[in-house]
Amino acid sequence: MSSSFNITQAAALNGFATLILLLVISVPPCLAADFWTPDDAGRITHAWTADESLVMCMQGRAVVMQVHLSTGKGLSYTVRFFNVKKDDFKRIMYRVGRNVKPKVQVNGQPLELESPTTATFDGMLTFTYPEDRGIVATRKTYPSTTKPLVIEQWQLRNSTTKPLDMVITGLRQAIPGTYRGKAVESDILVELISPAVESVTIAPGAALSFSQTLQCKLVSHPDIEVDVKAEHRYRRDLAEAAYRGPGRLETPDRSLDLAFALQKLHILECPIDTCKGVITHNGSLRYSPGIWANDPVEYSSPIFPFFGNAQLNEAGLNMYRIWQDHCQKHGIDPFPGSFEHPELRLVQKYRGDNAMVLYALPKFLMFLGDRKAAEELWPLVKFSAKSVNDHKTADGVIASRTDEMEGRYPTGTANLSTSALAYGGYCHAGRLAHALGKTATAVEFEQRAAALRKAIDVYFGAEVEGFKTYRYFKGNTTLRGWILLPLAMDITERQDSTVDALISEKLWPNRLTGGDILAESTRKTEWARETYYALRVLFKAGRTEEALKLTQCVVKAQVFGNEGPYPDEDAIDMLCPGSLYPRVFTEGMFGIVPTGLKSFECTPWLPKAWPTMALRDMRAFGEAWDMVVERVGDQQRTTISNTDGEVIFKGVGPAGKTYSVSFKRPNE
């Protein structure tokens, strides 16, 4: 009896322990709180229960707007307009405060429209106000796709069981504009315009709809013709392209897929009109317009071709044309690092920008798959390669005064980032040269890459804070986030220890709450761009389960958290690091590396719990194709097919096997 009891008790205790263990294993690693709630249609919604703030940027080709909302301060937005004066590109900034709202009376009493209670984003921001005097008001706001114009679509719905009489006082109010405390030119006029609605009776359940616009123009010009239905359709089409158009991620984790679509939307809306034509830009109030060798070049441009958007690709090409034109006219000493301000003049340099361009440009061109474009911009590939080679030190690495941190951290005379990017750049430039029939140049670039790879290991390879990884510069004794860059460039000599350093408490202490990796182990500064690089590197290194869990943590905190849906390290909504997120999948989880204008290698890493994953309707290499990875026993089956269902490639093998894929036809 006693013995039986003990055995049963022990079994129960063992079962309890097993249950606890299972619970511990199954607890999601991400501890971040939800802010946005997604629905089946891809919309995200937040309902206010406390004094929480929301910041969201949206943009068109002639306007960038940043919306601010909190329960305490209400709703306001700041707007920057572009290209209003074709001979003067000074910045035009306006702020529309919480009090600039339609004046509405219901049964003779003013309607109170203070702080909204919910916000929904689906490419446009829709706010719902609490019921007042029997009216529930919604306010949908978004920028025009092509005009210097912001649209607000209002709907006032009668939520009572009785008819309500309503009057709206028309509004035509000039909004004063300032930039850095200086008044905007007197020949520029920005007006908030809404129609007057004479007394009208709204039946129970019915609604009154009208639109209010903020438009910018020259005083001497007539009002902008506004077709609200067309503007709504253009913006809706942009969102549809993001959610259901070319370039989609399909996984068992719908939050990852939706995050992919949201970041894609931000990328699709980044082309902007400038004095030098339509270019891609960072999508912020402070840094618009402007192009940098790190943000839209290194981080963003390699993902552009996957989405099959002609305007985005052309804007990307125009961005590189500005670089090439400058180099042809002014030389490469110094190599240009950024073109800023409305006139897009050269500002930054000496950051290793030559290596950034050398890495990103041939990669972008191969993904684009357009031979004519590749031939056109080949001079810039050569310019950047020559500048890199001109900065080679006696130790065989690449000298640079600073890096993309722009002096925030010490970098010595040669830093790991510049040399690693230069190595990756030589590899990509060599493959592009082969594709263009420039065999001698291809061989030269390959030789430079091989020599630089050895030099990187000798010069930067070191034990740092207990990890056999890389020092960031000579004399550096602390771990830096950018030690991941050699791994991103497929330099694997110190891969395992470097990965261990990345996911250690020293460099990524807040990883389970979706926090960013530290720029340096001894400082609290987090740098989101390094986080998304790190996630890609974890997949490339075959640390699939860790990479997936940390990606889910980051998405929960940064896309669906209170600072989402666009990861934003500067609180001004730059295009990156959000544009690095899709590359976690295309280049990390699916392991796509271009090898020519019509070919690539892929090394897919299917998570253990997933039966399948896919990239749908990708448009890289000038083709439309799907990539599906499925579990077959303990193997993976990888299938590449065109959108007509024709199989281009099929392979079966273990996780981590690399396949070569070509879209070339027999006569090509």
C-alpha positions as CSV (number, residue, x, y, z in Angstrom):
1,M,0.0,0.0,0.0
2,S,2.7,2.4,1.1
3,S,5.0,1.2,-1.8
4,S,2.2,1.6,-4.3
5,F,1.5,5.0,-3.0
6,N,5.1,6.1,-3.3
7,I,5.4,4.8,-6.9
8,T,2.2,6.6,-7.9
9,Q,3.4,9.7,-6.1
10,A,6.7,9.6,-7.9
11,A,5.0,9.1,-11.2
12,A,2.8,12.1,-10.5
13,L,5.7,14.2,-9.5
14,N,7.6,13.1,-12.6
15,G,4.6,13.9,-14.7
16,F,4.3,17.3,-13.0
17,A,8.0,18.0,-13.7
18,T,7.5,17.0,-17.3
19,L,4.6,19.3,-17.6
20,I,6.6,22.1,-16.1
21,L,9.4,21.4,-18.5
22,L,7.0,21.4,-21.5
23,L,5.5,24.7,-20.3
24,V,8.9,26.2,-20.0
25,I,9.9,25.0,-23.4
26,S,6.6,26.2,-25.0
27,V,6.5,29.7,-23.4
28,P,7.1,32.2,-26.2
29,P,10.5,33.8,-25.7
30,C,9.3,37.3,-26.5
31,L,8.2,39.3,-23.5
32,A,7.2,42.5,-25.3
33,A,3.7,43.8,-24.9
34,D,1.2,44.1,-27.8
35,F,0.2,47.5,-29.1
36,W,-1.2,46.8,-32.5
37,T,-3.7,44.0,-33.1
38,P,-3.8,42.5,-36.6
39,D,-7.0,41.1,-38.2
40,D,-7.5,38.7,-41.1
41,A,-7.5,41.4,-43.7
42,G,-4.1,42.7,-42.7
43,R,-5.2,45.8,-40.8
44,I,-3.7,46.7,-37.5
45,T,-5.7,48.4,-34.8
46,H,-5.0,50.0,-31.4
47,A,-7.6,51.0,-28.8
48,W,-6.5,53.5,-26.3
49,T,-6.8,52.4,-22.6
50,A,-4.1,54.8,-21.3
51,D,-2.2,57.9,-22.3
52,E,-0.2,56.2,-24.9
53,S,1.3,57.9,-27.9
54,L,1.3,57.0,-31.6
55,V,3.7,58.3,-34.2
56,M,3.2,57.3,-37.9
57,C,4.8,58.5,-41.1
58,M,3.2,58.2,-44.5
59,Q,4.4,59.7,-47.8
60,G,3.8,60.4,-51.4
61,R,6.0,61.8,-54.2
62,A,5.4,65.4,-53.1
63,V,4.7,65.1,-49.4
64,V,5.8,63.4,-46.2
65,M,3.5,63.5,-43.2
66,Q,4.1,62.5,-39.6
67,V,1.0,61.9,-37.4
68,H,1.1,62.3,-33.7
69,L,-1.7,61.1,-31.3
70,S,-2.0,60.7,-27.6
71,T,-5.1,60.8,-25.4
72,G,-3.7,63.8,-23.5
73,K,-2.6,65.9,-26.5
74,G,-5.1,64.7,-29.2
75,L,-4.3,64.3,-32.8
76,S,-2.0,66.5,-34.9
77,Y,0.3,66.1,-37.8
78,T,3.4,67.7,-39.3
79,V,3.8,67.9,-43.1
80,R,6.7,68.6,-45.4
81,F,6.0,69.4,-49.0
82,F,8.4,69.0,-51.9
83,N,8.9,70.5,-55.4
84,V,6.3,73.1,-55.0
85,K,8.6,75.7,-56.6
86,K,10.5,74.2,-59.5
87,D,13.3,76.8,-59.2
88,D,13.7,76.7,-55.4
89,F,13.9,73.6,-53.3
90,K,13.8,75.1,-49.8
91,R,12.1,73.0,-47.2
92,I,8.4,73.7,-46.5
93,M,7.2,72.5,-43.2
94,Y,3.7,72.8,-41.7
95,R,2.0,71.6,-38.5
96,V,-1.7,71.0,-38.2
97,G,-2.7,71.2,-34.6
98,R,-5.4,69.3,-32.7
99,N,-7.8,72.3,-32.9
100,V,-7.9,72.4,-36.7
101,K,-11.0,70.3,-37.2
102,P,-14.3,70.7,-38.9
103,K,-16.8,72.8,-36.9
104,V,-19.9,70.7,-36.6
105,Q,-23.2,71.3,-34.9
106,V,-25.7,68.6,-34.0
107,N,-29.2,69.8,-33.1
108,G,-27.7,73.2,-32.5
109,Q,-24.9,72.0,-30.2
110,P,-21.2,71.8,-31.0
111,L,-19.8,68.4,-31.7
112,E,-16.8,67.6,-29.5
113,L,-14.0,66.0,-31.5
114,E,-11.1,65.6,-29.1
115,S,-9.0,62.5,-28.8
116,P,-9.8,59.4,-30.9
117,T,-10.3,56.1,-29.0
118,T,-9.0,53.8,-31.8
119,A,-6.6,53.9,-34.7
120,T,-6.5,51.5,-37.6
121,F,-3.8,51.3,-40.2
122,D,-4.1,49.6,-43.6
123,G,-2.0,51.9,-45.7
124,M,-4.2,54.8,-44.4
125,L,-4.8,55.9,-40.8
126,T,-8.4,55.8,-39.7
127,F,-9.3,57.2,-36.3
128,T,-12.6,56.7,-34.5
129,Y,-13.8,59.2,-32.0
130,P,-16.0,58.5,-28.9
131,E,-19.7,59.0,-29.4
132,D,-20.9,62.6,-28.8
133,R,-24.4,63.9,-29.1
134,G,-25.3,60.7,-30.9
135,I,-22.6,61.0,-33.5
136,V,-19.7,58.6,-34.0
137,A,-17.0,60.3,-36.1
138,T,-14.3,58.6,-38.1
139,R,-11.3,60.4,-39.7
140,K,-9.2,58.7,-42.4
141,T,-6.0,60.6,-43.2
142,Y,-3.3,59.9,-45.8
143,P,-1.1,61.8,-48.2
144,S,-1.7,62.2,-52.0
145,T,0.3,59.7,-54.0
146,T,1.6,62.4,-56.5
147,K,0.5,65.9,-55.3
148,P,1.5,68.2,-52.5
149,L,-1.7,67.3,-50.7
150,V,-3.0,65.7,-47.6
151,I,-6.6,64.2,-47.5
152,E,-8.9,63.7,-44.6
153,Q,-12.1,61.7,-45.2
154,W,-14.6,62.3,-42.5
155,Q,-17.7,60.3,-41.7
156,L,-20.3,61.3,-39.1
157,R,-22.7,58.5,-38.3
158,N,-26.0,58.8,-36.4
159,S,-25.8,56.1,-33.8
160,T,-29.2,57.0,-32.2
161,T,-32.7,55.9,-33.0
162,K,-33.8,59.4,-33.9
163,P,-33.0,61.8,-36.8
164,L,-30.4,64.4,-36.1
165,D,-30.0,67.8,-37.7
166,M,-26.4,68.7,-38.6
167,V,-24.6,71.8,-39.9
168,I,-20.9,72.1,-40.9
169,T,-19.2,75.4,-41.1
170,G,-17.0,75.6,-44.2
171,L,-13.3,76.1,-43.6
172,R,-10.6,77.8,-45.6
173,Q,-7.7,78.5,-43.3
174,A,-4.2,79.4,-44.2
175,I,-1.7,77.4,-42.2
176,P,1.6,79.3,-41.4
177,G,4.7,77.3,-42.2
178,T,8.1,77.5,-40.6
179,Y,11.4,75.8,-41.0
180,R,13.9,76.2,-38.1
181,G,12.0,79.2,-36.9
182,K,12.0,81.0,-40.2
183,A,8.8,81.7,-42.1
184,V,8.2,80.0,-45.4
185,E,8.4,82.1,-48.5
186,S,5.5,84.5,-49.0
187,D,4.7,83.1,-52.4
188,I,3.9,79.7,-50.9
189,L,0.4,79.1,-49.6
190,V,-0.8,76.2,-47.6
191,E,-4.5,76.0,-46.8
192,L,-6.8,73.7,-44.9
193,I,-10.1,73.5,-46.9
194,S,-13.3,71.8,-46.0
195,P,-16.8,72.3,-47.5
196,A,-19.8,73.9,-45.8
197,V,-22.8,71.7,-45.3
198,E,-26.1,73.5,-44.7
199,S,-28.6,72.0,-42.4
200,V,-29.2,68.4,-43.2
201,T,-31.1,65.7,-41.4
202,I,-29.3,62.4,-40.8
203,A,-31.5,59.4,-40.3
204,P,-30.8,56.8,-37.6
205,G,-27.9,54.6,-38.7
206,A,-27.1,56.9,-41.7
207,A,-23.9,58.9,-42.1
208,L,-22.7,62.2,-43.6
209,S,-19.4,62.0,-45.4
210,F,-17.2,64.8,-46.6
211,S,-13.5,65.5,-47.2
212,Q,-11.0,68.1,-45.8
213,T,-7.7,68.8,-47.6
214,L,-4.4,70.4,-46.8
215,Q,-2.8,71.6,-50.0
216,C,0.3,73.4,-50.8
217,K,0.7,75.6,-53.9
218,L,2.2,78.9,-55.2
219,V,0.0,81.8,-54.3
220,S,-0.3,82.7,-58.0
221,H,-1.6,79.3,-58.9
222,P,-5.2,78.0,-58.7
223,D,-6.3,75.5,-56.1
224,I,-5.2,71.9,-56.6
225,E,-7.8,69.9,-58.3
226,V,-8.7,67.1,-55.8
227,D,-10.4,63.9,-56.8
228,V,-10.8,62.2,-53.5
229,K,-12.1,59.0,-54.9
230,A,-9.1,58.7,-57.2
231,E,-6.6,59.7,-54.4
232,H,-8.2,57.0,-52.2
233,R,-7.9,54.5,-54.9
234,Y,-4.3,55.3,-55.6
235,R,-3.4,54.9,-51.9
236,R,-5.5,51.7,-51.7
237,D,-3.7,50.3,-54.8
238,L,-0.4,50.9,-53.1
239,A,-1.5,49.0,-50.0
240,E,-2.9,46.2,-52.1
241,A,0.5,45.9,-53.9
242,A,2.1,45.6,-50.5
243,Y,-0.3,43.0,-49.1
244,R,-1.2,41.0,-52.1
245,G,1.1,42.1,-55.0
246,P,4.4,40.8,-56.2
247,G,6.9,39.9,-53.5
248,R,5.1,38.1,-50.7
249,L,6.2,36.0,-47.8
250,E,4.1,32.9,-46.8
251,T,4.9,31.1,-43.6
252,P,2.9,29.4,-40.8
253,D,3.5,32.5,-38.7
254,R,1.1,35.1,-40.0
255,S,2.6,37.9,-37.9
256,L,5.9,37.5,-39.8
257,D,4.1,37.6,-43.1
258,L,2.1,40.8,-42.2
259,A,5.2,42.5,-40.9
260,F,6.8,41.7,-44.3
261,A,3.9,43.4,-46.1
262,L,4.0,46.4,-43.8
263,Q,7.7,47.0,-44.4
264,K,7.1,46.5,-48.1
265,L,4.5,49.2,-48.1
266,H,6.9,51.6,-46.5
267,I,9.4,50.8,-49.2
268,L,6.9,51.1,-52.0
269,E,5.9,54.6,-50.9
270,C,9.5,55.9,-50.6
271,P,10.0,57.3,-54.2
272,I,9.8,61.1,-54.0
273,D,10.0,64.0,-56.5
274,T,13.2,66.1,-56.3
275,C,15.1,68.6,-58.3
276,K,16.9,65.6,-59.9
277,G,13.9,63.5,-60.6
278,V,12.2,60.8,-58.7
279,I,14.5,59.1,-56.3
280,T,14.2,56.8,-53.3
281,H,14.7,58.5,-49.9
282,N,14.6,57.8,-46.2
283,G,11.0,58.7,-45.7
284,S,11.3,61.1,-42.8
285,L,10.6,64.7,-42.1
286,R,14.1,65.6,-41.0
287,Y,16.0,63.8,-43.6
288,S,13.8,64.4,-46.6
289,P,14.9,64.5,-49.3
290,G,18.3,62.9,-49.1
291,I,20.2,59.7,-50.1
292,W,23.0,58.0,-48.2
293,A,25.4,55.3,-49.0
294,N,24.2,53.3,-46.0
295,D,20.5,53.8,-45.7
296,P,18.8,53.6,-49.2
297,V,21.9,52.2,-50.9
298,E,23.4,49.5,-48.7
299,Y,20.4,48.6,-46.5
300,S,17.5,49.2,-48.9
301,S,18.2,48.9,-52.6
302,P,19.0,45.2,-52.7
303,I,15.4,44.4,-51.8
304,F,13.8,46.8,-54.4
305,P,13.7,44.5,-57.4
306,F,11.9,41.7,-55.6
307,F,8.7,43.7,-55.5
308,G,8.4,44.3,-59.2
309,N,7.4,48.0,-58.9
310,A,8.7,49.9,-61.9
311,Q,8.6,53.3,-60.2
312,L,10.6,52.0,-57.2
313,N,13.2,50.4,-59.5
314,E,13.5,53.5,-61.5
315,A,13.8,55.7,-58.4
316,G,16.6,53.3,-57.2
317,L,18.4,53.7,-60.5
318,N,18.1,57.4,-60.4
319,M,19.6,57.4,-56.9
320,Y,22.7,55.6,-58.3
321,R,22.8,57.9,-61.3
322,I,23.3,60.9,-58.9
323,W,26.3,59.1,-57.5
324,Q,27.7,58.2,-60.9
325,D,27.1,61.7,-62.3
326,H,29.0,63.2,-59.3
327,C,31.9,60.9,-59.7
328,Q,32.2,61.5,-63.4
329,K,32.1,65.3,-62.9
330,H,34.1,65.7,-59.6
331,G,36.2,62.5,-59.3
332,I,36.2,60.0,-56.4
333,D,38.5,61.8,-53.9
334,P,36.6,62.1,-51.7
335,F,34.1,59.4,-52.6
336,P,30.6,60.8,-52.0
337,G,28.7,59.5,-49.0
338,S,25.4,61.4,-49.1
339,F,23.5,63.9,-51.1
340,E,21.3,66.0,-48.8
341,H,18.9,69.0,-48.6
342,P,16.4,69.8,-51.3
343,E,19.1,70.6,-53.9
344,L,20.7,67.2,-53.1
345,R,24.2,68.5,-52.6
346,L,27.2,66.4,-51.4
347,V,27.4,66.5,-47.6
348,Q,29.0,63.4,-46.0
349,K,32.1,61.5,-47.0
350,Y,35.0,59.5,-45.5
351,R,32.6,56.9,-43.9
352,G,33.6,53.9,-46.0
353,D,30.9,55.0,-48.5
354,N,32.9,53.6,-51.4
355,A,32.6,50.1,-49.9
356,M,28.9,50.6,-49.2
357,V,28.2,51.4,-52.8
358,L,30.5,48.6,-54.1
359,Y,28.6,46.1,-52.0
360,A,25.1,47.3,-52.8
361,L,25.2,48.4,-56.4
362,P,26.2,45.2,-58.2
363,K,23.9,43.3,-55.9
364,F,21.0,45.6,-56.8
365,L,21.8,45.3,-60.5
366,M,22.0,41.5,-60.4
367,F,18.7,41.3,-58.6
368,L,17.2,43.7,-61.1
369,G,18.3,41.5,-63.9
370,D,18.4,44.4,-66.5
371,R,21.5,44.2,-68.6
372,K,21.0,47.7,-70.0
373,A,20.9,49.2,-66.5
374,A,23.9,47.2,-65.5
375,E,25.9,48.4,-68.4
376,E,24.8,52.0,-67.7
377,L,25.9,51.9,-64.1
378,W,29.0,49.8,-64.6
379,P,31.2,53.0,-64.4
380,L,30.0,53.5,-60.8
381,V,30.9,49.9,-59.9
382,K,34.4,50.7,-61.2
383,F,34.6,54.1,-59.5
384,S,33.7,52.5,-56.1
385,A,36.1,49.6,-56.6
386,K,38.9,52.0,-57.5
387,S,38.2,54.1,-54.5
388,V,38.3,51.1,-52.2
389,N,41.5,49.9,-53.7
390,D,43.0,53.3,-53.4
391,H,42.4,53.1,-49.7
392,K,44.0,49.8,-49.2
393,T,46.6,49.9,-46.3
394,A,49.9,48.1,-46.0
395,D,48.1,45.5,-43.9
396,G,45.8,44.8,-46.9
397,V,42.6,46.1,-45.3
398,I,40.6,49.2,-46.3
399,A,41.2,52.6,-44.6
400,S,38.3,54.8,-43.6
401,R,38.1,57.8,-41.3
402,T,34.9,56.6,-39.8
403,D,31.9,54.3,-40.7
404,E,28.1,54.7,-40.9
405,M,28.1,55.6,-37.2
406,E,29.5,58.9,-38.4
407,G,31.9,59.4,-35.5
408,R,29.6,58.3,-32.7
409,Y,32.1,55.5,-31.8
410,P,35.8,55.2,-32.3
411,T,36.8,53.4,-35.5
412,G,40.6,53.7,-35.8
413,T,42.2,54.2,-39.2
414,A,40.6,51.1,-40.6
415,N,37.4,49.5,-39.4
416,L,35.8,46.1,-39.9
417,S,32.7,47.4,-41.5
418,T,34.4,49.1,-44.4
419,S,36.7,46.1,-45.1
420,A,33.9,43.5,-44.8
421,L,31.6,45.5,-47.1
422,A,34.5,45.9,-49.6
423,Y,35.0,42.1,-49.6
424,G,31.3,41.5,-50.3
425,G,31.4,44.2,-52.9
426,Y,34.3,42.7,-54.7
427,C,32.5,39.3,-54.8
428,H,29.3,40.8,-56.2
429,A,31.2,43.0,-58.6
430,G,33.1,40.0,-59.9
431,R,29.9,38.1,-60.5
432,L,28.4,41.0,-62.3
433,A,31.5,41.4,-64.4
434,H,31.3,37.8,-65.5
435,A,27.6,38.3,-66.4
436,L,28.6,41.3,-68.6
437,G,31.4,39.5,-70.3
438,K,34.1,41.4,-68.6
439,T,36.2,38.4,-67.7
440,A,39.5,40.1,-66.9
441,T,37.9,42.5,-64.6
442,A,36.0,39.7,-62.9
443,V,39.2,37.8,-62.2
444,E,40.8,40.9,-60.8
445,F,37.9,41.5,-58.4
446,E,38.0,37.9,-57.3
447,Q,41.7,38.1,-56.6
448,R,41.2,41.3,-54.6
449,A,38.4,39.6,-52.6
450,A,40.6,36.6,-51.8
451,A,43.4,38.8,-50.6
452,L,41.1,41.0,-48.6
453,R,39.5,38.0,-46.9
454,K,42.8,36.8,-45.6
455,A,43.8,40.3,-44.5
456,I,40.5,40.7,-42.6
457,D,41.2,37.5,-40.6
458,V,44.8,38.5,-39.8
459,Y,44.1,42.2,-39.1
460,F,40.8,42.1,-37.3
461,G,40.6,38.5,-36.0
462,A,41.0,38.5,-32.2
463,E,39.7,37.3,-28.9
464,V,37.4,40.0,-27.6
465,E,35.7,39.7,-24.2
466,G,36.2,36.0,-24.2
467,F,35.0,35.4,-27.8
468,K,37.2,34.4,-30.7
469,T,35.7,36.9,-33.1
470,Y,36.8,40.2,-34.5
471,R,38.1,43.5,-33.1
472,Y,36.4,46.4,-34.8
473,F,39.7,48.3,-35.3
474,K,43.3,48.0,-34.1
475,G,43.4,48.5,-30.4
476,N,39.6,47.8,-29.9
477,T,39.0,45.7,-26.8
478,T,35.1,45.7,-26.6
479,L,32.6,43.8,-28.6
480,R,30.8,45.7,-31.3
481,G,27.6,44.9,-33.1
482,W,29.1,45.1,-36.5
483,I,31.3,42.1,-35.9
484,L,28.4,40.3,-37.7
485,L,29.4,41.9,-41.1
486,P,32.0,39.3,-42.1
487,L,29.3,36.6,-41.6
488,A,26.9,38.6,-43.7
489,M,29.5,38.6,-46.4
490,D,29.9,34.8,-46.2
491,I,33.3,35.0,-44.3
492,T,32.8,32.0,-42.1
493,E,36.2,31.4,-40.5
494,R,35.1,32.7,-37.1
495,Q,31.4,32.1,-37.5
496,D,30.4,30.1,-34.4
497,S,32.1,32.2,-31.9
498,T,30.9,35.4,-33.5
499,V,27.3,34.2,-33.4
500,D,27.8,33.3,-29.8
501,A,29.0,36.8,-29.1
502,L,26.1,38.3,-31.0
503,I,23.5,36.5,-28.9
504,S,25.3,36.9,-25.6
505,E,24.2,39.1,-22.7
506,K,27.2,41.4,-23.6
507,L,25.9,42.4,-27.0
508,W,22.2,41.6,-27.0
509,P,20.9,41.7,-23.4
510,N,17.3,42.7,-24.4
511,R,16.8,40.2,-27.2
512,L,13.9,38.3,-25.5
513,T,11.9,41.6,-25.2
514,G,12.5,42.4,-28.8
515,G,15.2,45.0,-28.0
516,D,18.0,45.8,-30.4
517,I,21.5,44.6,-30.4
518,L,24.0,47.0,-28.7
519,A,26.3,49.0,-30.9
520,E,29.0,48.3,-28.3
521,S,29.0,46.1,-25.3
522,T,29.9,48.8,-22.8
523,R,27.2,51.3,-23.9
524,K,23.4,51.2,-23.8
525,T,22.9,52.5,-27.3
526,E,20.9,50.1,-29.5
527,W,21.2,50.2,-33.2
528,A,18.2,48.7,-35.0
529,R,20.0,48.3,-38.4
530,E,22.5,45.9,-36.7
531,T,19.6,43.9,-35.3
532,Y,18.1,43.1,-38.7
533,Y,21.6,42.3,-40.1
534,A,22.1,40.0,-37.0
535,L,18.8,38.1,-37.7
536,R,19.9,37.6,-41.3
537,V,23.3,36.4,-40.2
538,L,21.8,33.9,-37.7
539,F,19.8,32.2,-40.5
540,K,22.8,32.2,-42.8
541,A,24.8,30.6,-40.0
542,G,22.3,27.8,-39.7
543,R,21.1,28.8,-36.3
544,T,17.5,28.6,-37.6
545,E,15.6,28.0,-34.4
546,E,17.3,30.8,-32.5
547,A,17.0,33.1,-35.5
548,L,13.3,32.4,-35.8
549,K,12.6,33.0,-32.1
550,L,14.5,36.2,-32.0
551,T,12.9,37.4,-35.3
552,Q,9.5,36.8,-33.7
553,C,10.6,38.7,-30.6
554,V,11.7,41.7,-32.7
555,V,8.5,41.7,-34.8
556,K,6.3,41.6,-31.7
557,A,8.1,44.5,-30.1
558,Q,9.1,46.7,-33.1
559,V,6.4,46.1,-35.7
560,F,3.4,45.4,-33.5
561,G,4.7,47.2,-30.4
562,N,4.0,50.8,-29.3
563,E,6.7,52.2,-31.6
564,G,5.5,50.2,-34.7
565,P,4.7,49.3,-37.3
566,Y,7.9,50.8,-38.7
567,P,11.1,50.1,-36.7
568,D,12.5,53.6,-36.0
569,E,15.7,54.2,-34.1
570,D,15.6,58.0,-34.6
571,A,11.9,58.6,-33.9
572,I,11.6,60.2,-37.4
573,D,10.6,57.1,-39.3
574,M,13.5,56.5,-41.6
575,L,13.2,53.9,-44.4
576,C,15.7,51.7,-42.6
577,P,15.9,49.6,-40.6
578,G,12.5,48.5,-41.8
579,S,13.8,47.8,-45.3
580,L,16.3,45.4,-43.8
581,Y,13.5,43.2,-42.4
582,P,12.4,41.6,-45.8
583,R,16.1,40.7,-46.3
584,V,16.1,38.6,-43.2
585,F,14.0,36.2,-45.3
586,T,15.2,36.7,-48.9
587,E,18.9,36.5,-48.0
588,G,18.7,34.9,-44.6
589,M,16.0,32.2,-44.2
590,F,15.9,31.5,-47.9
591,G,19.6,32.2,-48.4
592,I,19.4,33.9,-51.8
593,V,22.7,35.2,-53.2
594,P,22.8,36.6,-56.8
595,T,25.4,35.0,-59.1
596,G,24.5,36.8,-62.3
597,L,21.8,38.8,-64.0
598,K,19.7,35.7,-64.4
599,S,21.0,33.3,-61.8
600,F,21.4,32.8,-58.0
601,E,22.3,30.4,-55.3
602,C,20.0,29.6,-52.4
603,T,20.5,28.0,-49.1
604,P,17.1,27.6,-47.4
605,W,16.7,27.0,-43.7
606,L,13.2,25.6,-42.9
607,P,12.4,25.9,-39.1
608,K,11.7,22.5,-37.5
609,A,8.1,23.2,-36.6
610,W,7.2,24.5,-40.1
611,P,6.0,22.1,-42.8
612,T,6.6,24.6,-45.5
613,M,7.5,28.2,-46.3
614,A,7.4,30.2,-49.6
615,L,8.4,33.4,-51.3
616,R,5.6,34.2,-53.8
617,D,5.6,36.1,-57.1
618,M,9.2,37.4,-56.6
619,R,10.3,39.7,-59.4
620,A,14.1,39.6,-59.0
621,F,16.3,38.8,-62.0
622,G,13.7,40.2,-64.3
623,E,11.4,37.1,-63.8
624,A,8.3,36.3,-61.9
625,W,8.8,33.3,-59.7
626,D,7.9,31.4,-56.6
627,M,10.2,29.6,-54.2
628,V,8.6,26.9,-52.1
629,V,10.5,24.9,-49.4
630,E,8.7,21.9,-48.0
631,R,9.6,19.2,-45.4
632,V,10.1,15.7,-46.8
633,G,11.0,13.4,-43.9
634,D,14.2,14.8,-42.5
635,Q,15.0,16.5,-45.8
636,Q,13.9,19.8,-47.5
637,R,12.5,20.0,-51.0
638,T,13.1,23.3,-52.7
639,T,11.1,24.2,-55.8
640,I,11.5,27.2,-58.0
641,S,8.7,27.7,-60.5
642,N,7.4,30.6,-62.6
643,T,4.0,32.1,-62.0
644,D,2.5,29.9,-64.7
645,G,3.5,26.8,-62.7
646,E,6.4,25.7,-64.8
647,V,9.1,24.2,-62.6
648,I,12.5,25.9,-63.2
649,F,14.4,24.0,-60.5
650,K,13.7,21.3,-57.9
651,G,16.1,19.9,-55.4
652,V,16.0,17.8,-52.2
653,G,18.6,17.8,-49.5
654,P,19.3,18.6,-45.9
655,A,18.9,22.0,-44.3
656,G,21.9,24.1,-45.3
657,K,22.4,22.6,-48.7
658,T,23.1,25.2,-51.4
659,Y,21.5,25.0,-54.8
660,S,22.3,26.9,-58.0
661,V,19.3,28.3,-60.0
662,S,19.3,29.8,-63.5
663,F,16.6,31.5,-65.5
664,K,18.6,31.5,-68.6
665,R,17.0,30.1,-71.7
666,P,18.9,27.7,-74.0
667,N,19.6,30.4,-76.6
668,E,20.8,33.0,-74.0
